[in-house]
Amino acid sequence: MEDPAISCAALLLISLSVAVADLRGNSDSFVSSAWEEMSTPSGPGDVVLLGPNTVVVGNNYDFTCQAVCNPPCNFTWLFNGVLVASSVSQVSMRPATFNDNGVLACQAQNTVTFTLKAVFKVIRVTDPNNSVSLQPAVQHPPNVEEPYSLKCVTTGNATAALWVKNQIELTDQSGGVQILQQKTVLSFDSLTIFDNAIYQCVAVMDNWQLLSEPFILRVNYGPQKPIVQGMNVLLPGMEQSFRCYFDCHPDCNCTWYLGHQVFWHGSQVRVRLANITNSSILTCEASNPVTGLSNSVSTMLLVPNGPENAIITGPSDMIAGRSYVFKCSAHSYPPSNYTWYLNSREVAQGDVYKISSTRLDGNATLECTAHNALTRLSAKNSTMLKIINEATSFKFSSTTLVAPLTLLLLQLLPLTS
């Protein structure tokens, strides 16, 4: 008989062997997966250019480019579009000079996939003893269709030299602007939204150029004609949403009116049928808190109603053998659907019904029912159709006119003695 202790030990040994084999297999799979991940080219991602945007002339500065790449990326440096360094992740200004005003770019490239990504940094060189700045020359805000001025302020030996708009030099011939007071003032005749831009003043000092901090000009304008979006049909028990769109700077205030009464503040409003009391005219008014200008637009809120006063137009007497047209109408919004019945039997849909008297055996009842799908109300009207034989209708004949004409001629003849 087999020893139970030996059997248990054997089973335990087998289980351990299986577990070790399984662990070894999983370990090999993990190593293989990690190796594949490490060997798969990726990037560049998260490219960052580290370093200051503003530097002081005479000081030393370092700029570093970082990127997530597999394998490691190759870095290329350009300054104002000119190659200055390659295959290094760091460049230096030692020392910074006024020639270092410009755009520094770092390009990170994957050496396997050749994927390229670039980041930029605008470098501005300053001098504590000689500076240039740009500021408004007037107290009032830059409102559309009003004059405005900017002033170039310099210190030390710096002298204002030129003005730039979005990095393009301005002159007196640029249109709408004048450069005054020895190039220290930029004057706008009448501001427009096209004057929205980044302005800078460039000063010179000992053959060096000093560039002011960018001045972002945002012209206050509007509002332009607003637009109301939303379905203007109010259904019982439902709420309709309306939104007012307008173009202005700074953001306009929006007020909603029902008739002449203030109803809501904000660009979006919800209206129920119960809100309609004295007036169904909804108005959106946008007002600019800076320019003091306002503009508005109105929409008529339509409330489903009817149908009322269903009317059938057409002849009541029909000559046998002829065709006739009948029309049904009713006061309703939205327009009603119409159903025709002849002697209580449905015969047609629509507001017009054409019938031939040959279909009738005798007198008949024609009925029209108007139905509003939104209000779920109906209105109807009916008329009696009477068939008349053509032989019994009135006809003129030659004998009919003989007696009256004879009498008339006798009255017109002159009397003779």
C-alpha positions as CSV (number, residue, x, y, z in Angstrom):
1,M,0.0,0.0,0.0
2,E,1.3,3.5,-1.0
3,D,2.3,5.8,1.8
4,P,-0.1,8.8,1.9
5,A,2.7,11.2,3.0
6,I,4.7,10.3,-0.1
7,S,1.7,10.8,-2.4
8,C,1.0,14.3,-0.9
9,A,4.7,15.2,-1.3
10,A,4.6,14.1,-5.0
11,L,1.4,16.1,-5.7
12,L,3.0,19.2,-4.0
13,L,6.1,18.8,-6.1
14,I,4.1,18.6,-9.3
15,S,2.1,21.7,-8.4
16,L,5.2,23.7,-7.6
17,S,6.7,22.6,-11.0
18,V,3.6,23.8,-12.8
19,A,3.6,27.1,-11.0
20,V,7.3,27.8,-11.6
21,A,6.8,27.0,-15.3
22,D,3.8,29.3,-15.5
23,L,5.7,32.0,-13.7
24,R,8.6,31.6,-16.1
25,G,6.3,31.8,-19.0
26,N,4.6,35.0,-17.7
27,S,8.0,36.5,-17.0
28,D,9.2,35.7,-20.5
29,S,6.0,37.3,-21.9
30,F,6.5,40.4,-19.7
31,V,10.1,40.8,-20.8
32,S,9.2,40.3,-24.4
33,S,6.4,42.9,-24.1
34,A,8.7,45.4,-22.4
35,W,11.4,44.9,-25.1
36,E,8.9,45.4,-27.9
37,E,7.7,48.6,-26.2
38,M,11.2,49.9,-25.8
39,S,12.2,49.0,-29.4
40,T,9.1,50.6,-31.0
41,P,9.9,54.1,-32.3
42,S,7.7,56.9,-30.9
43,G,7.6,60.6,-30.5
44,P,8.6,63.3,-30.4
45,G,6.0,64.3,-27.8
46,D,5.7,66.9,-25.1
47,V,8.3,69.2,-26.8
48,V,9.2,72.0,-24.4
49,L,11.6,75.0,-24.7
50,L,12.8,76.1,-21.3
51,G,14.2,79.6,-20.8
52,P,13.2,83.2,-20.2
53,N,11.2,85.3,-22.7
54,T,12.8,88.6,-21.5
55,V,16.6,88.9,-21.0
56,V,18.8,91.8,-19.8
57,V,21.6,92.9,-22.1
58,G,25.0,91.8,-20.8
59,N,23.7,88.8,-18.8
60,N,24.2,85.1,-19.6
61,Y,21.2,82.8,-20.3
62,D,20.7,79.1,-21.2
63,F,17.9,77.6,-23.2
64,T,17.1,73.9,-23.0
65,C,14.9,71.8,-25.3
66,Q,13.2,68.6,-24.0
67,A,11.1,66.0,-25.7
68,V,9.7,62.5,-25.1
69,C,11.3,60.3,-27.9
70,N,12.2,56.7,-28.5
71,P,15.0,56.5,-29.5
72,P,16.2,59.9,-28.2
73,C,15.5,62.8,-30.5
74,N,17.9,64.9,-32.4
75,F,17.6,68.7,-31.7
76,T,18.1,71.5,-34.1
77,W,18.2,75.3,-33.1
78,L,17.2,78.2,-35.3
79,F,17.2,81.9,-34.5
80,N,15.1,84.2,-36.7
81,G,15.0,81.3,-39.2
82,V,18.8,80.8,-39.3
83,L,20.4,77.6,-38.1
84,V,22.6,78.3,-35.0
85,A,23.1,74.8,-33.5
86,S,22.3,71.1,-34.1
87,S,22.6,67.7,-32.2
88,V,22.5,69.5,-28.8
89,S,19.7,70.0,-26.4
90,Q,21.0,73.3,-25.0
91,V,22.1,76.7,-26.4
92,S,23.4,79.8,-24.5
93,M,23.5,83.6,-24.8
94,R,26.8,84.6,-23.3
95,P,26.2,87.5,-23.0
96,A,22.9,88.7,-24.3
97,T,23.0,91.6,-26.8
98,F,20.4,93.6,-28.6
99,N,21.0,91.4,-31.6
100,D,19.3,88.6,-29.6
101,N,15.9,90.2,-30.1
102,G,13.9,87.7,-32.2
103,V,12.4,84.2,-32.4
104,L,14.3,81.2,-31.0
105,A,13.1,77.8,-32.3
106,C,13.9,74.3,-31.3
107,Q,13.1,71.3,-33.6
108,A,12.9,67.8,-32.2
109,Q,13.2,65.0,-34.7
110,N,12.9,61.2,-34.3
111,T,16.0,59.6,-35.8
112,V,14.0,56.5,-37.0
113,T,10.6,57.8,-38.2
114,F,12.0,61.3,-39.0
115,T,8.9,62.8,-37.4
116,L,9.6,66.5,-36.6
117,K,8.0,68.9,-34.1
118,A,9.0,72.5,-33.3
119,V,8.5,74.9,-30.4
120,F,9.1,78.7,-30.5
121,K,10.0,81.4,-28.0
122,V,10.0,85.2,-28.7
123,I,13.1,86.7,-27.0
124,R,13.1,90.3,-26.0
125,V,16.2,92.1,-24.8
126,T,15.9,94.9,-22.3
127,D,18.3,97.4,-20.8
128,P,17.7,98.8,-17.3
129,N,19.2,102.1,-18.2
130,N,17.6,102.4,-21.7
131,S,14.0,101.2,-22.2
132,V,11.0,101.6,-24.5
133,S,7.4,101.1,-23.7
134,L,4.0,101.6,-25.4
135,Q,0.9,103.0,-23.7
136,P,-2.3,104.8,-24.6
137,A,-1.9,108.5,-25.2
138,V,-5.6,109.3,-24.4
139,Q,-7.8,108.6,-21.4
140,H,-10.9,107.2,-23.1
141,P,-11.2,103.6,-24.2
142,P,-10.7,102.5,-27.8
143,N,-14.2,102.7,-29.1
144,V,-15.2,102.0,-32.7
145,E,-15.5,105.1,-35.0
146,E,-13.7,107.3,-32.5
147,P,-10.1,108.7,-32.7
148,Y,-7.4,107.0,-30.6
149,S,-3.7,107.3,-30.0
150,L,-0.8,105.3,-28.7
151,K,2.4,106.7,-27.3
152,C,6.0,105.4,-27.4
153,V,7.8,106.2,-24.2
154,T,11.6,105.9,-24.0
155,T,14.2,106.3,-21.3
156,G,18.0,106.9,-21.3
157,N,19.5,107.4,-24.7
158,A,16.8,105.4,-26.6
159,T,14.9,107.3,-29.3
160,A,11.6,106.2,-31.0
161,A,12.3,105.1,-34.5
162,L,9.4,103.2,-36.0
163,W,6.1,101.4,-35.3
164,V,5.0,97.9,-36.2
165,K,1.6,96.2,-36.4
166,N,1.6,92.4,-36.3
167,Q,5.4,92.6,-37.0
168,I,4.8,94.8,-40.1
169,E,6.2,98.3,-40.2
170,L,3.6,101.1,-40.2
171,T,4.0,104.4,-42.2
172,D,1.9,107.4,-42.8
173,Q,0.8,105.7,-46.0
174,S,-0.6,102.7,-44.2
175,G,-4.1,104.2,-44.2
176,G,-6.2,105.4,-41.2
177,V,-3.1,106.2,-39.1
178,Q,-0.7,109.0,-38.7
179,I,2.8,109.0,-37.0
180,L,3.3,112.2,-35.2
181,Q,5.6,114.1,-32.7
182,Q,8.9,112.8,-34.0
183,K,7.6,109.2,-34.3
184,T,6.5,109.0,-30.6
185,V,2.7,109.0,-31.3
186,L,0.6,106.7,-33.4
187,S,-2.8,108.3,-34.1
188,F,-5.9,106.6,-35.4
189,D,-8.3,108.8,-37.3
190,S,-11.4,106.6,-36.6
191,L,-11.0,103.1,-35.1
192,T,-12.4,100.1,-36.9
193,I,-12.4,96.4,-36.0
194,F,-9.5,96.0,-38.5
195,D,-7.3,98.0,-36.1
196,N,-7.4,95.0,-33.7
197,A,-3.8,93.9,-33.7
198,I,-0.5,93.7,-31.7
199,Y,1.4,97.0,-31.8
200,Q,5.1,97.6,-30.9
201,C,7.4,100.6,-30.9
202,V,11.0,100.2,-31.9
203,A,13.6,102.6,-30.5
204,V,17.3,102.9,-31.4
205,M,20.3,103.5,-29.2
206,D,23.9,103.4,-30.3
207,N,23.0,101.5,-33.4
208,W,21.1,99.0,-31.3
209,Q,17.3,98.4,-31.6
210,L,15.0,98.2,-28.5
211,L,11.6,96.6,-28.9
212,S,8.7,97.5,-26.6
213,E,6.5,94.9,-25.0
214,P,3.6,93.9,-27.3
215,F,0.5,96.1,-26.9
216,I,-2.7,94.3,-27.8
217,L,-5.3,96.7,-29.1
218,R,-8.9,95.5,-28.8
219,V,-11.5,97.9,-30.3
220,N,-14.8,98.2,-28.5
221,Y,-17.6,97.7,-31.0
222,G,-21.1,96.5,-31.4
223,P,-23.5,95.1,-30.9
224,Q,-24.2,94.2,-34.5
225,K,-27.8,93.2,-35.3
226,P,-28.6,90.3,-33.0
227,I,-30.1,86.9,-34.2
228,V,-32.7,85.0,-32.2
229,Q,-32.6,81.2,-32.6
230,G,-35.5,79.0,-31.4
231,M,-38.8,77.7,-32.6
232,N,-41.4,80.4,-32.1
233,V,-44.4,78.1,-31.8
234,L,-45.5,77.7,-28.1
235,L,-47.2,74.4,-27.4
236,P,-49.4,73.8,-24.4
237,G,-47.5,72.3,-21.4
238,M,-44.1,72.7,-23.1
239,E,-41.2,75.1,-22.7
240,Q,-39.4,76.7,-25.7
241,S,-35.8,77.8,-25.5
242,F,-34.5,80.9,-27.3
243,R,-30.9,82.0,-27.7
244,C,-29.7,85.5,-28.7
245,Y,-26.5,85.8,-30.8
246,F,-24.7,89.1,-31.2
247,D,-21.2,90.3,-32.1
248,C,-19.6,92.9,-29.8
249,H,-16.6,93.7,-27.7
250,P,-16.5,93.6,-24.7
251,D,-19.3,91.1,-24.1
252,C,-22.7,92.7,-24.3
253,N,-25.4,92.5,-21.8
254,C,-28.6,90.8,-23.0
255,T,-32.1,91.6,-21.9
256,W,-35.3,89.9,-23.1
257,Y,-38.7,91.6,-23.3
258,L,-42.2,90.3,-23.7
259,G,-44.0,93.3,-25.2
260,H,-42.5,96.2,-23.3
261,Q,-42.0,94.4,-20.1
262,V,-38.5,93.0,-19.0
263,F,-38.8,89.2,-19.0
264,W,-35.2,87.9,-18.5
265,H,-31.5,88.7,-18.4
266,G,-29.0,86.6,-20.2
267,S,-28.3,85.3,-23.7
268,Q,-30.7,82.3,-23.3
269,V,-34.3,82.3,-22.1
270,R,-37.1,79.8,-21.7
271,V,-40.7,80.7,-22.4
272,R,-44.0,78.9,-21.6
273,L,-47.4,79.4,-23.0
274,A,-48.5,80.6,-19.5
275,N,-46.0,83.5,-19.8
276,I,-47.9,85.0,-22.7
277,T,-50.4,87.5,-21.2
278,N,-50.5,90.9,-22.8
279,S,-48.1,90.5,-25.8
280,S,-46.7,87.7,-27.8
281,I,-43.7,89.7,-29.2
282,L,-40.4,88.5,-27.8
283,T,-37.5,90.9,-28.1
284,C,-33.8,90.4,-27.5
285,E,-31.8,93.6,-26.8
286,A,-28.0,93.5,-26.6
287,S,-26.2,96.5,-25.1
288,N,-22.5,97.3,-24.9
289,P,-21.6,98.6,-21.4
290,V,-18.5,100.4,-22.7
291,T,-19.7,102.1,-26.0
292,G,-23.3,102.6,-24.7
293,L,-24.6,101.2,-28.0
294,S,-27.5,98.8,-28.2
295,N,-29.3,96.8,-30.8
296,S,-32.4,94.6,-30.8
297,V,-34.4,92.0,-32.7
298,S,-38.0,90.8,-32.2
299,T,-39.8,87.6,-33.0
300,M,-43.6,86.9,-32.9
301,L,-44.5,84.0,-30.7
302,L,-47.1,81.9,-32.4
303,V,-49.7,80.2,-30.2
304,P,-51.6,77.3,-31.7
305,N,-55.3,78.1,-32.0
306,G,-58.5,77.1,-33.7
307,P,-60.0,75.9,-35.9
308,E,-62.9,78.3,-35.8
309,N,-65.6,79.4,-38.3
310,A,-65.3,76.6,-40.9
311,I,-66.8,77.9,-44.1
312,I,-67.7,76.1,-47.3
313,T,-67.7,78.2,-50.5
314,G,-69.3,76.8,-53.7
315,P,-72.7,76.6,-55.4
316,S,-75.7,75.0,-53.6
317,D,-77.6,74.3,-56.8
318,M,-75.9,71.9,-59.3
319,I,-77.0,71.3,-62.9
320,A,-77.0,67.6,-63.7
321,G,-74.0,66.5,-65.8
322,R,-71.6,69.3,-64.7
323,S,-68.6,69.4,-62.3
324,Y,-68.2,71.9,-59.5
325,V,-65.4,73.0,-57.1
326,F,-65.9,73.6,-53.4
327,K,-63.4,75.1,-51.0
328,C,-63.2,74.8,-47.2
329,S,-61.5,77.4,-44.9
330,A,-61.2,78.0,-41.2
331,H,-59.3,80.4,-38.8
332,S,-56.5,78.2,-37.4
333,Y,-52.8,78.1,-36.5
334,P,-51.1,76.1,-37.8
335,P,-53.3,75.6,-40.8
336,S,-55.8,72.9,-40.4
337,N,-56.2,69.6,-42.3
338,Y,-59.5,69.3,-44.1
339,T,-61.6,66.2,-44.7
340,W,-64.7,66.1,-47.0
341,Y,-67.8,63.9,-46.4
342,L,-70.6,63.3,-48.9
343,N,-73.7,61.9,-47.2
344,S,-71.5,61.1,-44.1
345,R,-69.0,59.1,-46.2
346,E,-65.4,60.4,-46.5
347,V,-64.6,61.3,-50.0
348,A,-61.5,63.6,-50.1
349,Q,-58.7,65.3,-48.1
350,G,-57.5,68.9,-48.6
351,D,-59.1,72.3,-48.6
352,V,-60.4,71.9,-52.2
353,Y,-63.0,69.3,-53.4
354,K,-64.1,68.8,-57.0
355,I,-67.3,66.8,-57.6
356,S,-69.3,65.9,-60.7
357,S,-73.1,65.9,-60.3
358,T,-73.2,62.6,-62.2
359,R,-72.0,61.0,-59.0
360,L,-75.1,62.1,-57.2
361,D,-78.4,60.2,-57.4
362,G,-80.3,63.2,-56.0
363,N,-79.9,65.9,-53.4
364,A,-76.9,65.3,-51.0
365,T,-75.2,66.7,-47.9
366,L,-71.6,67.9,-48.3
367,E,-69.7,68.3,-45.1
368,C,-66.1,69.7,-44.4
369,T,-64.2,69.1,-41.2
370,A,-61.2,71.2,-40.3
371,H,-58.7,69.6,-37.8
372,N,-55.7,71.3,-36.0
373,A,-53.1,68.6,-35.2
374,L,-51.5,70.7,-32.4
375,T,-54.6,71.9,-30.6
376,R,-56.4,68.6,-31.4
377,L,-59.6,70.7,-32.0
378,S,-62.0,70.4,-34.9
379,A,-64.6,72.5,-36.6
380,K,-67.1,71.5,-39.3
381,N,-69.7,72.9,-41.6
382,S,-72.1,71.4,-44.1
383,T,-74.2,72.5,-47.1
384,M,-77.1,70.9,-49.0
385,L,-76.5,70.1,-52.7
386,K,-79.5,70.4,-54.9
387,I,-79.5,68.8,-58.3
388,I,-81.3,70.8,-61.1
389,N,-82.1,69.3,-64.5
390,E,-80.8,71.5,-67.3
391,A,-84.2,71.3,-69.1
392,T,-85.9,73.1,-66.1
393,S,-83.4,75.9,-66.0
394,F,-84.5,79.3,-67.4
395,K,-83.9,79.8,-71.2
396,F,-84.4,82.7,-73.5
397,S,-86.3,82.1,-76.8
398,S,-87.3,84.3,-79.8
399,T,-91.0,84.2,-78.8
400,T,-90.2,85.3,-75.3
401,L,-89.0,88.7,-76.6
402,V,-91.7,89.4,-79.4
403,A,-94.4,91.0,-77.2
404,P,-92.2,93.4,-75.3
405,L,-90.4,94.5,-78.5
406,T,-93.7,95.1,-80.4
407,L,-94.9,97.3,-77.5
408,L,-91.7,99.2,-77.5
409,L,-91.8,99.9,-81.2
410,L,-95.4,101.2,-81.0
411,Q,-94.4,103.7,-78.3
412,L,-91.5,105.0,-80.4
413,L,-93.5,105.5,-83.7
414,P,-94.7,109.2,-84.2
415,L,-98.4,109.9,-83.9
416,T,-100.1,110.8,-87.2
417,S,-103.5,112.5,-87.7
